[in-house]
């Protein structure tokens, strides 16, 4: 079976510009941004002539600085109107030819991050940082008021020598709960509690040495480094080793959402795309589920014992009903923050809590999963493409997505780390 394709040929020269950029580069960007199944080739001639009588040659006797260029673009015929009008507008000096072609096959490999994208193109520049003597309480306050949960530590030359992460604060500074929960507790009690952190410094709790990445490194290679060392964020340095930015998983997700071609549309156009990955290939099937009538006290125990943040609620047929996070549990007892503070900060046994906060304990035995779960849950199907899961995570700021089948039966959870490993690892 032959495929109906078009080829656009553009005969122009080196000196032609479009909006200040060399024409051939402008056309390449135009084709790439259209996100269609197109290939583009730019060839530079060794000799030629133009309508005005000018001769282009590489000979020393007639040295020309305006060599002829030929740009060829081949793509499915159905996409002609997506790129031709823009090309005709850009070619202010040259000839544009469109021809029909019969193609026997078109194959390509899926790659979510184009090779030319560098870390500096997507990093968050001028990041907040601290020094080794910065008190830990200041770091916690900084992170509580920020959208990130780690901060690089720099020396006097602004070179990163460590990083303070949420895990560092929990394991080395003694912070009993994650920042997302701490920010929802009573602010006066939080401020009082943080005073104990003032005796420790960044240098005492930071992870060192820190793994950083050069600003000019390819983004794909930087992602490989993040995956290898299980990193969520990495400092970005210049040639002198000074801090210039931060590269996070979210930066990578945002880039994929913006740059990735429309692979599904390519498949619909009979383009054979190899190396594709689906949610079913990477999801975690070993996850905790509970029923609607599971007591809140049991939910707290499951989260506490298994060091997890989310529990899935299902019915008798394993159909997904809702999702419960540790933050949902916290919100369910907003009127009993004092009791929650004792439990979360001191880890009092429930028996001891019963004497101090009888009403709180009564409610934990009365409330069930049905009372605290969220039902407006974003999900994906097992056959969802990896890049679509990435798009949802990036647009909604979600770290994990429940996976269901066509009948709504819960199958597992897919995480940011999983989709990175499957879809981006080089």
N, C-alpha and C positions, 0 to 999 in steps of 0.2 A: 504494500500500500504506500502510495506517495503522499507526502504532506505538502499543502499549499503554503509556500513562503514567498516573501518579497526580499529583494536586496536593494538597498539604496547606495548608490555610488556618488561620491562628491569629489569633484576635481577642483582643487583650490591651491593655495600656496602658503608658505610659512608665515608670511607677514600679515595675513588676514586675522583680524581680531573680532571678538564679540564681547561687548561690555568690558573691554580691557584685557580679556583673557584670550590666548591663542585659540583660534577657531576649533582646531581638532580636540583640544581639551574641553572646550565648552560643549561640543557635541557628545563626547564621551560621557560627561556629567549628565547631559540631557537624556541620553539613552539609559544610563544606569539608574537615574532617579525615576524613570518610567516603570522600573521593576517588571520588565517583561522578559520573555525568553529570547533575548537578542545577543548576538556576538558582534563585536566591533573591531575593525582592523584599520590601523593607520600606516600607510607606506610612504616613504620619502623617496622621490625620484632623484636620479643622478644627473638628469638633464631634461630640458623641456623649453617650451616657449609659450607666450601669452598673446592675447588678442591685440595688445598694444605694441607688439613687435619686440618686446623684451625677451632676451634669451637667458635661460638659467642653465648653468654648467658648472661642473666641478673642476674644469681645466684651469690651470694657472693663468692662461692668457685671457680668459673671460670668466673671472671669478664672480660668482653671484651669491648674494646673501638672501635670496628669495627663492629657495628651491621649491619645486612643485610637490604637492601632497595629494594622495588619493585616500579617501576615507570610505570604507565599506561597512555596511551594517546589514546583517541578515537576521530575519525574524519571521514568526508566523504571520501570514497575510492579514489575519484578523486584527493585528495590532498596528496596521499602517497608519490609521488616523490618530493613534496615540503619540506618534513621534514625528510624522512627516511635516505637519504645519509648523512646529517649532524649528525644525531643521531648515525649512524654506525661509523662515524669518531670519535665522542666524547667518545663512550663507549670503553675505552682502557682496562677495566677489568670488565667483566660481560657478560650476555647473552641477546641477542635481539631477540624477538619473534614477528612475525606479523601474525595476524589472521583476517579472514573475519567475519563480523557480519551483521545481518539483524536487522535494527532498525525500530521500529514502529513510533516514533515521536521524534523530536528534537526542543525544545523551549528554547528561551532565551530572556532577556530584554536588550534593547539598553541602553548603558551607555557610553557616549563619553569620560569621564575622569575616568580611572581606580582608584579604591579606594586607592591603595598603593602610588600613586604619591603625594608627599608633595610639599609645597610652595617652599622650598629651591631647589627642583629639576628643577624648571622652572623660578624662579625669575631672574631679572637682578641684578647682584651683584654690590657692591660698587658704589651706585648711587651718582650723584652730589647732593649736598645739600647746604643750606645757613643758616645763623644765623639770629636772630631777628633784628639785627642792619644793616643787608645788605640793601643798598639803592635799591629802586624799579627799578631805571633805570638800575642797574647792573643785576637785575633779568631778565628784559625784554631783554637786550642784550644777556644774557646767553641763554634764551629760543629761541631767533631768530636764534641762531647758533647751535641749538640742534634739535634732532629728536622728542623730547617730549615737552609738553606744560604745565607742572607743575613741581614744585620742592619742596621737603620736607624742613622744617625748624627744626633745631636741637638745643639743648642746649649745655652747656659746656661738657656734658658727652656723646655727640653724640646720645642722645635720641630724637626722633621726638616729637615736641610739636605743630606742625602745618604744613600746606601745602599751598603753593601759587599756585593757578590754573589760567588758562586763564580767567575764570569767575570772580575770585577775582580781577584780574587786570582791568577788564572792569567795574565791579560794585563798587569797593572800591578805585581803583587808578585812574579811569577816562580814561583808554585806550579806544578809540572810536571804534576800529575795532579789529578783531581777529588777532592773531600773523601771521597766514598764509598769510593774506593780507598785514599786516604791513611790512613784509619782502620783498614785491615786490614793495614797493614805493621808492621814491628817498632817498638814504641813507643819504645824507647830511641833508635833511629836517628831516628825522627820527631822526638822532643824535641830532639835535637842539631841536626837540620836546621832546625827552626823558630827556633833562636836567630838565624839570619841575617835573619829577618823582623823582629826586634825594632828594627831601625834605621829601619823605615818605620812610618808612622802611618796611621790610618783616613783622615785628611784628604788624604793623598797618593794613595790608591788608590781612594777612593770614587767612585761615579757621582753627579755633581751638575750642576744641581739635581735633586732627586728629585721624581718625580710622585707626589702624594698624593691622597687622596680624602676628602671630608667625611663624617663619621659619619652624617649625616642624609640623605645622597644615596641615591637608589634603587639597589638592588643591580644591576639590569639595566643602568643607565647606567654604574656602576662597572666592570662586566664589559666593556662596550664600550670603555672607556678602557684596560683591561688589554690587550684584543686589539689596539687601535690602536697601542699602543706596545710590544707584544710583552713584556708584563710577567708574571711569575709571582707576584709579591708586591708589595703596595702599602701604604705607611704610611697609617693612618687618623687624621685630625686632627679636633679640635673647632672651634667657631666662632672660638676664639682662635688657631688654628693649632698647638695643642700635640698631641703624639703621644698617642693613646688606644688604638690597636690596630693590627693587621696584617690585611690581607685577602689570602688566598692562593687559588690555584686549588682547592686541596683544600677550603677553606671553602665555595667555590661548589658543588663537586661534592656535598659532604655536604648542603648545603641542597636541591639538586635532588632527591637521593635521598629526602629527608624530605618535601618539599613538593609534588613533581610529581604531578599526577593520574594515575590508572591509564588511560593513553590506549589501551592495547591492549584493556582491558575495555570502554571506551567504543565502540571500533570493533565489538566483538562485540555490543554492544547497538544496532547500526544507527545510531550517531551518526557523522555525516560529519565527520572531523577533517582540516582543511586544514593545509598548511604543515608536513607531517611530514618528518622526515629520517631516513635510514638510514645504516648504516655504509658501504655501498657508495658513498654520495654523497661521503664525505669521506676515505676511507682513502688512504694513500700506496701507489701501486702500484710505485713505483721504490724497491726496497729490495734489500739485498745477501743473496744466498743462497749456500750452499756445500753440498757433498756430505759424506757420512759419513766419507770417507777424506781429507778436506782436512787437511793437516798443521797443527799448532798454530802453527808459525812463520808460515804463510800467514795464519792467523786474526789473529795479532798485527799483521801488516802491513796487512791490510784495515781493522782497527779504527783503526790508527794513521794510515794514509793518508787515510781518509775521515772522520775525526773522529766516529765513531759509537760506540755503546755495546753494540749487540746485532747478532748475525748469526743468520739463520734457516737451519736445516738441513733439506734436502729430499732426497727420493729422485729417481730418474730420471723419474718421472711428475709431479714437483713436489708430491708429497704431503708435508705438514708432518710432520717427525720430531722436531724439538726446537729449542731456542733456546740461544744462547751469549751471555753478557754478558762485559764486560771483567772483572767480578768473578769469574765462573766461571774465567776463564783465570788469574787471580791465585791462586785457591784450588787450582788444579791443581798448583801448584809451591810448596806451603806449606813443604816441606822445603828449599827453595832461596831463601829470602827475601833472602839477601845478593845473589845474582845479580839477582833481580828489582829490588832496590833500585837497583843500578847502572844497569840498563836504564831504569827508569822515571824516576829522578831525574836521570841524566846523559845519557840517550839514547845510550848507547854503541852503536856499530855492532855487528852480530852477530859480525863478524870479531874485533873487539877483545874482545868478551865471551867468545868461544870460548877465548881464551888464559887468561882469568881464571876462567871458570866452565864448564869442559868438560862437566860432568855436566848442568848446566842446558841447555846447547845440545843435548846428545845427546837429552835428553828432549823438547825442542821439535821435534826432527825425527822422533822416534818416535811421539809422541802425535798423535792425530787428533781431528777434531770429535766422533767417536763416543765418545771417552774423556771429554770435558769438557762435553758438552751436557746441558741439563736437558730431560727428557722430559715432566715433569708440568706442561705449559704450558696456561694458561687461554687459550681462544680465543673468538672470536665469529664469527657467520656474516655474510655480505654483507647479508642481509635483516634483521639485528638492528637494532632501533630505537635511536636515539641515546641515549635516556634509560636503556635497559638497559645499554648500554656504559658510561655514566656511573656507574650503580649498581655494576657490577663493579669499575670503577676505584676508586671511593670505598671500597667495602667491603674490597677486597684491597690497597689502597695501590699500585696498578699505574699506571704512566705511559703504557704502550703495550700494545696487544693485537694479536696476530696475527689475521688474518682468513682464514677458509677457506670453501670452498663445501660443498655437501651431501656431496661425496665425500672431503672432507678435503684438497683441493688448496689449496695456499697461494696467496692472492690479494693480500695486502698487509698493511700495518700501520696501525692507527688510533691516534692520539695524543691526549693531553688537549687540546692546543691545537686540534686539528682538530674534536673534538666540541664544544668551546666555540664555535668560529666558526660551526659549522653549527646547533647547537641553541639557542644563547643570544644570539648577536649580534642587537641590536635593529634 
